[in-house]
Amino acid sequence: LVMGEVPGPWEEWAKRLEALPEVAGVAPRLAGAAVGSTGSGFVEGGEFIGIDPEREARVSRLGRFVDAAAGESVPPYRWFRAIPAAAPGASVASPPRGAARSRRELPGLLLGWEFSQQFKVSLGQVLTLATTWRDPETGKERGRSRRFTVTGFFRTGVYDFDLNFFFLPLEAARQLKEGTGAKGLSYTGVALRPGLTAEEGKRLLAGDPLCQGLPVHTWKDWRGGILRAVASQRNILLVMYSFIMILASATVVMTLVMMVGEKREEIGIFKSLGSSSWEAGAIFLGCGLGITLLGGAIGTILGCLFVSQIEAVVRGLSWLMGVDVFARSIYQLDHLPVSLTPFRVFLVVGPALALGALSSLIPAWVAARKRPVEVMFRR
């Protein structure tokens, strides 16, 4: 959960909040807008967030996405003290002695992976953050800047977050916002006890006297735009999938009905020899079920292979068509998430098999109604 700015001393309020039975941890956060630049001259706007690493590790999953070099996991106390290296993902290198000393005197900064890849920022490089504000007394624009050493990278998989956010030590963020007129922390991160959902925790905290007047938001509220976009795309895919199933069922019905018309003489002979209408219909019902099961098996195998190699498929389509099929800047993800489980496969294959079996009943009913006398008379 995320709570708004606390009026008054934060430490005292946080101790009282952590004493509540539904709260597992509390972390302070100080946010602001800034522009990042290096000696190469690029300028990119973003948002910095000042955090307390030890508290943040108990509240959020940021630690799961932070690495210094070559996938090395970094504990919270080293988030802003990692040893500089030559480049993102490279092995840790030893910079010149004077440069190492000067860079280690600077506060550390965690940089998003997309930012580092787009602007070629390496581990140990110095990054300058600048922020501006309007002086309430003079009305003039004022600014403040500070240099940081890139001590690690985080990669959450959300394109916008990995491109536009920087994590700083809380004290460095306070110094960067000094003079802007901001009072206190921007917001507070809250972790709930196991077993509580975000909505339940939001309701409990909103009703507690300690949190009266403070806005409480869940992660769904903060990422509502992406969630709504995903839900909309899922609904569109559901409609498309429904049309595909209806078309496939209609194809099965038309194929078997044509087969019944072509085999009407054989049906008449078969029934004139003593077979019942049910037995005549069962032949075409079995044909329909066979087509459905065979198509379902082939479709399931090909679908699972397609999903398991979706990244290679996207790259191939992008190369073939000359456009980025899955643009990260549009879909806000750096890869296509895949969740292939037996239950999800059944949700897709089950309705298709059921609809195919139901479609086989129509030609079976047509075959069962054929009368031997009419067939022989037409002949």
N, C-alpha and C positions, 0 to 999 in steps of 0.2 A: 504494500500500500504506500501511497505518497500523501503526506499531509502538508497543508499550507504553512506560511510563515508564523512562527510562534511569537506572541507578544510577551516579552520578558526574558529572563535568563534561560537559555536553552538547556544547560546541563541539569539544572534543578528540575525542569519540566521533564526531561528525558528519563531521569531516575524514577520519577513518579509513574511515567508511562510504562517503563520496563517492569514495574512492579505489578502491572495488571496481568491477570491470568492468561489472557488471550494474546499477549505480546511476547515475542521471543527475542527481539532485538530492535534497536533504534540507531539510525545513522544520520548525521548532519550532512546537508548538501548546500553549496552556495554556487549559484549559476549566474551566467551573464554572457552577453554577446561579445565576440572578439574577432579580430582578423589575424590570421597566421601568416608568417612570411619567414623566409630564410635568406641567406646571402645570395641565392640564385635570383631573387627578385620577384618570385611569385607571390600573389596575394589571394587568400581564400577566406571567406567569412565562415564563421561557425559559432558554436556555443561551448564555453568551458564550464566544467563542473568541478568545484572544489570538494574533496572528500577526505574523510579520516579512514585510511586503509583498513585498520583493524576492525573498526565498527562496520565499514562497508562490506567486508568479507562475511560478516555474520548476517547481513540483511539481504544482499543481492548475490547474483551469480557472476559478478564481474570477474572474479578470480578464475573461473573456468575458461574465460576467453582471453586472458592475458598471458603472453609469452615474451621472453626477452630475445631469444635467438635460437634457431634450429628446433623450435617446438619445446624449448625448455620451460617448464612450469615455474612460475615465480610466486613465492609466498607473499602475503600482503605487506609485510614489513620491508620488502625489497621492491615494491612496485615503483617507487620513485628513487631507488638507489641502485638500479641494475648497472652492470659494467658496460660501458659503451662498446659497440662493435662496428664493423665496416658497413653492413647493409642488412635490410630486413631478411631474416631467414638465414643469414650467414653465420659462421662460427665467430665466437667472441674474439676480438683482436685487441691488441695493446696499442693505443694511440700514443703519439709523442708525449714525453713526460710533461712538458709545459702545458700542452693542450689538455691532457687528462686532468691536470690539477685545476685549470681554469673552468673546465666543464663540470667537474664534480662540485665546484662551489655554487653552481647554479641549481635551482630547484628542479626536480624531475618532472616529467610529463609523459602520460600515456596517450599514444596517438592511435587513431583508427587505421586499420589495415588498408582500407580503400584510399584514404588520404595519402598514406605513405607510398602506395603503388602509383597513384595518379601523379604525384608531384615528386617522386623519387627521393623521399626522405629516408635517411638511413638511421640506424640505431646509433646513439651517441652524438647525433647532429644537433646543432643549436637552432631552436625555433623561437621566434619572437612573436608574442601575442600582444596586440594593441586593442584598447577599448576606448570609446569616446562617450561623452555625455554632455548634456547642456547644463551649464552653471545656472542654478536657480536665481542667483543674485544678479549676475551680469547678463545672463541670457546668451553668452557666447559658448561656442563649442570648445570643449576641453578634451584632452586625451591623456592616456597613460599607457605605457608599454613595459613589458618585462621579458627577459630572455629566459628560456628553459632548455634543459637537456632532454632529448628524447630517450627515455630509459626503458621503454617497452611499447608493445603494440597490443591492441585488443581487436578481436575479430568475432563479432556476434552473428554475422551472416545477414544482418539487416543493412542494406546498402546505405541508406540515408544516415543511419546512426554511425556506421563505420567511416563515413566521409566527413561529417559535420560536427563531431563532438571531440573534445579534449578533456582528459581527466588530470587535475592538478592536486597538489597538497592543499588542504583547507586553508592553511595560513597564507600560502602564496596567492590563492584566490581572493582572500580578504585584502591583501595588499594591492592586487590588481583592481579591485573595485573600490579602493579607498578614494574618497572624494566624490563618488558618483551620487551620493545621497542615499544609497541603499542602507537599510538598517536591519541587522540580524541576518539570519539564514534565509535562503530562498524557499526551501522546503525540507521536509524530513522523510527519510525512507523508513518504513516499518515492516518488520517480518513477523508473521503470525505463527502461533504454535501449530505443530503438525495436527492435521485433522480438520482445521478450519479452512473454508474456502474464502476467496477474496471478498465475495459479496457478503458473507456472514461476518467477516472481520470488519468490513466497512460499516455494516449496520450496528455492530456492537460498539465500535469506537465513536461513531457519530452520536450515539446515545449516552456516552459517558460524560460526566460533568467536566472532566479534565480536557476534553476535546471540543467543548461547546464553542461554536463560532468558527471552528477551523474547517476548511474544505478538506474532504477525504476522497481520494481517487484510487481506483484500482488500475492495474496495468492495462486492463481492457479499455478503461476510459482514456488513457494516454495514447494507446495505439488503436483507437476506434476506427480511424480512417482505413488503415490496412486491413483490419478485421472485416469491415463492411465490404471492402473491395474483394477480399477472398470469398466472402459469403455470396456476393453477387456473381462472381465467376463460377462458383460451385453450382448455383442455381441455373446459370446458362448452360453449363455442361450437363446438368440433369435433364434439362429440356431437350438438348441435342441427343443425349443418350436415349431418351424416351422415343423420339422420332426414329432413331436408328432401329430400336427394337420393334416398333410398329411396322417399319418397312420390311425388316427381316421376316417378321411373322406373316405379313401379307405375301411375301415371296414364297414362303413355305406353303401357304394355303393355295395360291395360284398354281404352283408346280404340282401339288398333289391332286388338285381338282382336274387339271389337264391330264394327269396320269389316269384318273378314274374314267375320264371320257375316252381315252385311248384304249383302256382295258375293259370297256363295258361288255364286249362279247365274252371275254374270259370270265368276267363276274357272273354273267348269265349262265354260262356252262357250269361254273363252280357251284352256283346255287341250285341249278337244276339237278345236280348230282346228289343233293341232299344237305348241302351246307346251309347253315343258318345265316340270317342277316348279320348277326353279331360277329360271326367268324369272317364274313366278307369285309365288314368294317374294321376288324382287328388287323387285317393285313395292311391296310393303308395307315392305320393308327401306328402300327409298328414301324412303317417306313418313315412317318413323320418324326417319331421318337428317335429313330436311328439318325436321321439328318440333324436333329436338334442336339443330340449327345455328341455326335462327331464334330459338328461345328463348334459346340461349347468347349470341347477338349482342345481343339486346334486353337481357338480364340484365346483360351486361358493360357496355354503355353506361349503363344506369340505375345500376348499382353504382358505376361510376367517378364519375358525377355526384354520387351520394349521398355518397361518401367525400370528394370534393373540397369539398363544401359542408356537411361534418358539423357545423361550429360553428353555422351558420345553422339546420340541422335541429334541433340540441339546443336552441337558444334558442326555436325555434318550438314544439317539443314541451313545453318547460317552461312557455311562455306558455299553450298550449292546455290542458294538464292542471293547471296551477296549482301544480306542484311542481317542485323543482330536479331534473331528470332526471340530470344529471351533477354531483353534489355534490362540490365540491373537498375538503371536510373528510373525506369518506369515501374517495374514490379517490386522494387525496393528489397530484393533478395539477391544474394550473390550465387545462388544455385537453386535448382528445383528440388524442393523437399519431397522425399518419397517415403511412404509408410505402407509397406507391402506385408499384410498379415492374412492368415487364412480367413478370418472373419470378413475383412474388407473384400477379399476375392469372392467370397460367397455372396456378399451384398450385390456384387456386379453380375456374377454368373447365375446365381439362383433365380432372380426374376426373369432373366433371358431364357433359361431352361423351362421355367414354368409357363411362360408365354408361348414358347415353341410347342410345348406339349398341348396346351389349350388350342393352339392353331391347328393341330393335327386332328382334332375332333371334328372339324367341319368337313374335310374330305372323307373321313371315315363315316360320317353320317350320310353323306351323298352316296357313297358306295353301298351302304347298308340298305338304302331305299330303292336301289335298282331292282326291278322285277324281271325275272327271266323271260316271261312271255313278251314283254315290251321289247326287250333286246332282240329276241329271235324274230319277232314280227318285223322290226326295222330292217333286219338283215335280209 
